[in-house]
Amino acid sequence: MPTKHNNIRPLANIHLTDQKILRLLQRDGRMTNAALADAVGLSAAACLERVRRLKEDGFIRGYRAVLAPELLERALLIYVEVTLDRISRDGFATFAEAIRRLPDVLECHMVAGGFDYLIKARVKDMEAYRAFLGDTLLKIPGIRGTHTYVVMEEVKDTDELPV
């Protein structure tokens, strides 16, 4: 994702202390500045300035709570391959616009290979998935076909990037 500044630094060019800050904040975005400063061996003011700069440079996009899907009636995780009828700029735009409006869709990626898009979605159960597929997804214009994978076990689920 583009940053606000043209001074983009590759990871190899950022200070080891900044890398440690990024690792720690990925694990606990609510960590206090005092605790973070102590963990990386900086004063609170110096740590706050580094975090501000990492945000400004685009390394830190934001903070969020990680919710328990099973407690929010979203226990069933599915992946759906989508193939479009025609591959055109308008077809891609129409599909992308429709997908962005679907709250059950967590991620959608255009991919290279035997299909066009890979969707990650969470729903309550198989009945909710059937409704999502038939009443919502397949009503999007231009879809030629889908193939669904139902997740039986989540072996690893993380947003942490190696820093």
Secondary structure as UniProt FT lines:
FT   HELIX           11..13
FT   HELIX           16..27
FT   TURN            29..30
FT   HELIX           33..40
FT   HELIX           44..56
FT   TURN            57..58
FT   HELIX           69..72
FT   STRAND          76..84
FT   HELIX           89..100
FT   TURN            103..104
FT   STRAND          105..110
FT   STRAND          117..123
FT   HELIX           126..131
FT   HELIX           132..136
FT   HELIX           137..139
FT   TURN            141..142
FT   STRAND          143..150
//
